[in-house]
Amino acid sequence: MQGAQIEKASHFDYEFFLGHKIVFICVARGVPRPRITWYKDGIEIFAHPYMQSILQISEWQLEGDRIKSKLEIDPARQMDSGNYECQADNKYAIDSRTFKADFSSLGS
């Protein structure tokens, strides 16, 4: 038995260019293997209807009761700015990391 724990995560602050891709990654471990859920501004991402067509979440089961999850938003839009969170949980613990994404008006 081991509570869920995030081992590795993307940088906490992310500046993106409109029309480009945003990528966040979380790697977690635990026994049993944790589940990773993504949130934007406190709401589970799949509850955001406007994000369905531009959003992709990929998961890989790794050795040692680890899991890797990647959130991609492509193309990024101004409304994609906000606070993103990856939350790893199993029946023993919950761990989370928060990322702030803001768009850059410089260049393209």
N, CA and C of each residue as an Amber inpcrd file, in Angstrom:
protein
   324
   0.8400000  -1.1780000   0.0000000   0.0000000   0.0000000   0.0000000
   0.8830000   1.2390000   0.0000000   0.5750000   2.1450000  -0.9120000
   1.3070000   3.4010000  -0.9810000   0.3740000   4.4520000  -1.5500000
   0.2700000   5.5600000  -0.8390000  -0.5830000   6.6440000  -1.3080000
  -0.0920000   7.2180000  -2.6250000  -1.0260000   7.7420000  -3.4090000
  -0.6890000   8.3620000  -4.6870000   0.2530000   9.5390000  -4.4660000
   1.2560000   9.6290000  -5.3360000   2.2250000  10.7200000  -5.2250000
   2.6840000  11.1150000  -6.6210000   2.6450000  12.4050000  -6.9210000
   3.1390000  12.8910000  -8.2040000   4.6510000  13.0060000  -8.1200000
   5.3390000  12.2960000  -9.0260000   6.8060000  12.2750000  -9.0390000
   7.3890000  13.3520000  -9.9270000   6.7100000  13.6440000 -11.0180000
   7.2580000  14.5380000 -12.0280000   6.0980000  15.2940000 -12.6560000
   6.3070000  16.5840000 -12.9270000   5.2510000  17.3780000 -13.5480000
   5.8820000  18.4860000 -14.3790000   5.0880000  19.0440000 -15.2840000
   5.5450000  20.1490000 -16.1190000   5.8560000  21.3650000 -15.2620000
   6.4470000  22.3660000 -15.8940000   6.7230000  23.6260000 -15.1910000
   5.4160000  24.2300000 -14.6810000   5.4990000  24.9500000 -13.5890000
   4.2920000  25.4810000 -12.9610000   3.6760000  26.6330000 -13.7460000
   4.4860000  27.4580000 -14.3920000   3.9610000  28.5670000 -15.1960000
   4.3030000  28.3160000 -16.6560000   3.3340000  28.5240000 -17.5230000
   3.4800000  28.1910000 -18.9360000   2.9650000  29.3720000 -19.7380000
   3.7990000  29.9300000 -20.6010000   3.3640000  30.9980000 -21.4920000
   3.2760000  30.4110000 -22.8860000   2.1070000  30.5560000 -23.5180000
   1.9170000  29.9410000 -24.8250000   1.5650000  30.9910000 -25.8710000
   1.7660000  30.6250000 -27.1240000   1.3960000  31.4790000 -28.2430000
   0.0610000  30.9970000 -28.7960000  -0.8080000  31.9350000 -29.1370000
  -2.1000000  31.5820000 -29.7180000  -1.8680000  30.7760000 -30.9880000
  -2.6610000  29.7190000 -31.1620000  -2.5420000  28.8720000 -32.3370000
  -1.5010000  27.7760000 -32.2160000  -0.7150000  27.7830000 -31.1520000
   0.2950000  26.7440000 -30.9370000  -0.2390000  25.7150000 -29.9380000
   0.5820000  24.7380000 -29.6200000   0.1750000  23.6370000 -28.7460000
   0.5930000  23.9150000 -27.3040000  -0.2890000  23.5530000 -26.3600000
   0.0340000  23.5580000 -24.9300000   0.1470000  22.0950000 -24.5110000
   1.1970000  21.7430000 -23.7690000   1.3790000  20.3710000 -23.2950000
   1.7120000  20.4000000 -21.8080000   0.9610000  19.6370000 -21.0220000
   1.2580000  19.4380000 -19.6050000   1.4470000  17.9460000 -19.3740000
   2.3970000  17.5800000 -18.5100000   2.6800000  16.1680000 -18.2210000
   2.7200000  15.9550000 -16.7140000   2.1440000  14.8480000 -16.2630000
   2.2460000  14.4180000 -14.8660000   2.6140000  12.9400000 -14.8350000
   3.5310000  12.5770000 -13.9480000   3.8710000  11.1770000 -13.6960000
   3.6270000  10.9340000 -12.2140000   2.8460000   9.8990000 -11.9110000
   2.5120000   9.5980000 -10.5150000   2.7550000   8.1270000 -10.2350000
   2.9070000   7.8100000  -8.9420000   3.0590000   6.4170000  -8.5340000
   2.2190000   6.1770000  -7.2930000   1.9340000   4.9050000  -7.0520000
   1.1990000   4.5000000  -5.8630000   0.7910000   3.0440000  -5.9860000
   0.4070000   2.4600000  -4.8730000  -0.0880000   1.0810000  -4.8430000
  -1.4260000   1.1070000  -4.1140000  -2.5240000   0.8560000  -4.8090000
  -2.6140000   0.5630000  -6.2430000  -2.2530000   1.7850000  -7.1010000
  -1.9810000   1.4940000  -8.3920000  -1.5990000   2.5550000  -9.3320000
  -2.6670000   3.6460000  -9.3070000  -2.2610000   4.9100000  -9.1920000
  -3.2570000   5.9850000  -9.1120000  -3.9460000   6.2740000 -10.4410000
  -5.0050000   7.0270000 -10.3180000  -5.7500000   7.5420000 -11.4680000
  -5.4100000   9.0270000 -11.5510000  -5.1960000   9.5510000 -12.7530000
  -4.9030000  10.9770000 -12.9200000  -6.1000000  11.6480000 -13.5760000
  -6.5350000  12.7410000 -12.9730000  -7.6440000  13.5360000 -13.4840000
  -7.1360000  14.9550000 -13.7160000  -7.5540000  15.5630000 -14.8050000
  -7.1380000  16.9260000 -15.1490000  -8.2810000  17.9060000 -14.9040000
  -7.9250000  19.0920000 -14.4300000  -8.8980000  20.1490000 -14.1520000
  -8.4210000  21.4620000 -14.7630000  -9.3750000  22.2990000 -15.1350000
  -9.0790000  23.6830000 -15.5390000  -9.9510000  24.5940000 -14.6950000
  -9.3090000  25.5180000 -14.0000000 -10.0100000  26.4610000 -13.1270000
 -10.9740000  25.7390000 -12.1830000 -10.5320000  24.5910000 -11.6560000
 -11.3010000  23.8530000 -10.6640000 -12.3790000  22.9410000 -11.2060000
 -12.5500000  22.8760000 -12.5190000 -13.6000000  22.0440000 -13.1260000
 -12.9310000  20.9350000 -13.9260000 -13.4110000  19.7030000 -13.7420000
 -12.8290000  18.5910000 -14.4980000 -12.8990000  18.9080000 -15.9840000
 -11.8030000  18.6940000 -16.6750000 -11.6890000  19.1820000 -18.0500000
 -12.7480000  18.6160000 -18.9770000 -13.1330000  17.3680000 -18.8410000
 -14.1460000  16.8380000 -19.7490000 -15.5110000  17.4680000 -19.5380000
 -15.6650000  18.2550000 -18.4840000 -16.9100000  18.9930000 -18.2830000
 -16.9180000  20.3050000 -19.0680000 -15.7950000  20.6610000 -19.7000000
 -15.7270000  21.8730000 -20.5150000 -16.1100000  21.5150000 -21.9480000
 -17.3480000  21.7930000 -22.3800000 -17.7550000  21.3680000 -23.7190000
 -16.9260000  21.9940000 -24.8380000 -16.4710000  23.2410000 -24.6840000
 -15.7420000  23.8860000 -25.7710000 -14.3800000  23.2440000 -25.9990000
 -13.8840000  22.4630000 -25.0400000 -12.5420000  21.8970000 -25.1700000
 -12.5210000  20.5410000 -25.8650000 -13.6750000  19.9350000 -26.0770000
 -13.7130000  18.5690000 -26.6010000 -12.9300000  18.4050000 -27.9060000
 -13.0390000  19.3570000 -28.8310000 -12.4500000  19.1450000 -30.1560000
 -10.9590000  19.4420000 -30.2130000 -10.4210000  20.2120000 -29.2580000
  -9.0150000  20.6060000 -29.3350000  -8.1640000  19.9310000 -28.2740000
  -8.7780000  19.0950000 -27.4660000  -8.1130000  18.5390000 -26.2930000
  -7.8320000  17.0520000 -26.4720000  -6.6550000  16.6390000 -26.0320000
  -6.3450000  15.2080000 -26.0320000  -5.6100000  14.8600000 -24.7460000
  -6.0730000  13.8100000 -24.0790000  -5.3920000  13.2990000 -22.8900000
  -4.9030000  11.8920000 -23.2180000  -3.6060000  11.6660000 -23.0270000
  -3.0080000  10.3490000 -23.2720000  -2.4640000   9.8180000 -21.9560000
  -2.5560000   8.5090000 -21.7670000  -2.0290000   7.8840000 -20.5430000
  -1.2090000   6.6590000 -20.8940000  -0.1470000   6.4430000 -20.1020000
   0.6960000   5.2640000 -20.2480000   0.9050000   4.6610000 -18.8730000
   0.7510000   3.3390000 -18.7680000   1.0910000   2.6580000 -17.5210000
   2.5720000   2.3230000 -17.5810000   3.3030000   2.7530000 -16.5690000
   4.7440000   2.5410000 -16.5020000   5.0580000   1.4700000 -15.4750000
   6.3200000   1.0370000 -15.4410000   6.7330000   0.0140000 -14.4750000
   6.6220000   0.5660000 -13.0550000   6.5340000  -0.3410000 -12.1040000
   6.5520000   0.0540000 -10.6960000   5.3310000   0.8200000 -10.2390000
   4.1530000   0.4490000 -10.7160000   2.9090000   1.1000000 -10.3000000
   2.9310000   2.6000000 -10.5560000   3.4980000   2.9810000 -11.7010000
   3.5480000   4.3860000 -12.0920000   2.6410000   4.6020000 -13.2940000
   2.1740000   5.8310000 -13.4440000   1.3410000   6.2020000 -14.5800000
   1.7830000   7.5720000 -15.0770000   1.7720000   7.7370000 -16.3940000
   2.1190000   9.0240000 -17.0050000   0.8940000   9.5180000 -17.7530000
   0.5770000  10.7950000 -17.5850000  -0.5610000  11.3820000 -18.2750000
  -0.1160000  12.6760000 -18.9430000  -0.5770000  12.8670000 -20.1740000
  -0.2260000  14.0730000 -20.9270000  -1.5030000  14.7460000 -21.4080000
  -1.6090000  16.0410000 -21.1490000  -2.7230000  16.8580000 -21.6180000
  -2.1990000  17.7620000 -22.7250000  -2.8230000  17.6910000 -23.9090000
  -2.4430000  18.5470000 -25.0300000  -3.6480000  19.3610000 -25.4720000
  -3.4190000  20.6460000 -25.7000000  -4.4430000  21.5210000 -26.2590000
  -3.8500000  22.0920000 -27.5380000  -4.4920000  21.8220000 -28.6670000
  -3.9470000  22.2360000 -29.9530000  -5.0880000  22.4670000 -30.9370000
  -5.2530000  23.6850000 -31.4310000  -4.4420000  24.8800000 -31.1860000
  -4.9090000  25.6100000 -29.9270000  -3.9850000  26.2860000 -29.2760000
  -4.3150000  27.0490000 -28.0730000  -5.0330000  28.3430000 -28.4560000
  -6.0470000  28.6730000 -27.6570000  -6.8070000  29.8990000 -27.8700000
  -6.7240000  30.7570000 -26.6160000  -7.1200000  32.0010000 -26.7340000
  -7.0500000  32.9200000 -25.5980000  -7.8330000  32.3690000 -24.4050000
  -8.9580000  31.7170000 -24.6770000  -9.7880000  31.1770000 -23.5900000
  -9.1310000  29.9820000 -22.8840000  -8.0200000  29.4910000 -23.4080000
  -7.3140000  28.3870000 -22.7550000  -6.4070000  28.8620000 -21.6250000
  -6.2600000  30.1770000 -21.4590000  -5.5260000  30.7030000 -20.3000000
  -6.2440000  30.2760000 -19.0330000  -5.4900000  30.0480000 -17.9770000
  -6.1190000  29.7060000 -16.7060000  -5.2280000  28.8170000 -15.8720000
  -5.8180000  28.2500000 -14.8370000  -5.1020000  27.3640000 -13.9270000
  -5.4810000  25.9200000 -14.2290000  -4.4870000  25.1100000 -14.5340000
  -4.6800000  23.6910000 -14.8170000  -4.1340000  22.8890000 -13.6480000
  -4.7570000  21.7420000 -13.3920000  -4.3190000  20.8990000 -12.2790000
  -4.3490000  19.4500000 -12.7090000  -3.2930000  18.7090000 -12.3740000
  -3.3550000  17.2610000 -12.5050000  -3.4520000  16.7120000 -11.0860000
  -4.3790000  15.7890000 -10.9080000  -4.6200000  15.2080000  -9.5870000
  -4.4750000  13.6960000  -9.6940000  -3.5890000  13.1470000  -8.8700000
  -3.3910000  11.6950000  -8.8140000  -4.0580000  11.1890000  -7.5480000
  -4.8670000  10.1460000  -7.6800000  -5.4930000   9.6130000  -6.4720000
  -5.6270000   8.0980000  -6.5410000  -5.4430000   7.4930000  -5.3860000
  -5.8170000   6.1030000  -5.1690000  -6.5250000   6.0770000  -3.8170000
  -6.8460000   4.9030000  -3.3120000  -7.6570000   4.8780000  -2.0890000
  -6.9000000   5.3110000  -0.8460000  -5.5950000   5.5840000  -0.9590000
  -4.8050000   5.9590000   0.2150000  -4.4160000   7.4300000   0.2680000
  -4.3620000   8.0950000  -0.8710000  -3.9420000   9.5020000  -0.8540000
  -4.3090000  10.1890000  -2.1630000  -4.3090000  11.5250000  -2.1090000
  -4.5000000  12.3720000  -3.2840000  -3.3400000  13.3570000  -3.3090000
  -2.7550000  13.5380000  -4.4790000  -1.6850000  14.5260000  -4.6490000
  -2.0190000  15.3150000  -5.9080000  -1.6440000  16.5760000  -5.9530000
  -1.9560000  17.3750000  -7.1380000  -0.8710000  18.4020000  -7.4020000
  -0.8200000  18.8510000  -8.6480000   0.0660000  19.9310000  -9.0630000
  -0.7710000  20.9040000  -9.8820000  -0.5120000  22.1860000  -9.6900000
  -1.2430000  23.2250000 -10.4040000  -0.2860000  23.9620000 -11.3350000
  -0.7740000  24.2570000 -12.5310000  -0.0100000  24.9740000 -13.5460000
  -0.8120000  26.1940000 -13.9650000  -0.1460000  27.2980000 -14.1790000
  -0.8040000  28.5020000 -14.6820000  -0.3970000  28.6890000 -16.1360000
  -1.3780000  28.8090000 -17.0190000  -1.1110000  29.0220000 -18.4410000
  -1.6370000  30.3960000 -18.8380000  -0.7930000  31.1530000 -19.5140000
  -1.1940000  32.4710000 -20.0010000  -0.6350000  32.6320000 -21.4050000
  -1.3650000  33.3450000 -22.2540000  -0.8960000  33.4600000 -23.6270000
   0.0410000  34.6510000 -23.7740000   0.9480000  34.5310000 -24.7140000
   1.9050000  35.5930000 -25.0070000   1.4320000  36.3370000 -26.2400000
   1.4990000  37.6470000 -26.1980000   1.1020000  38.4340000 -27.3660000
   2.3030000  38.7450000 -28.2530000   3.4740000  38.2310000 -27.8710000
   4.6870000  38.4800000 -28.6540000   4.8400000  37.4280000 -29.7390000
   5.0540000  37.8470000 -30.9520000   5.3340000  36.9110000 -32.0380000
   4.2120000  35.9270000 -32.2750000   4.5300000  34.8710000 -33.0480000
   3.5380000  33.8210000 -33.2840000   4.2080000  32.4790000 -33.4320000
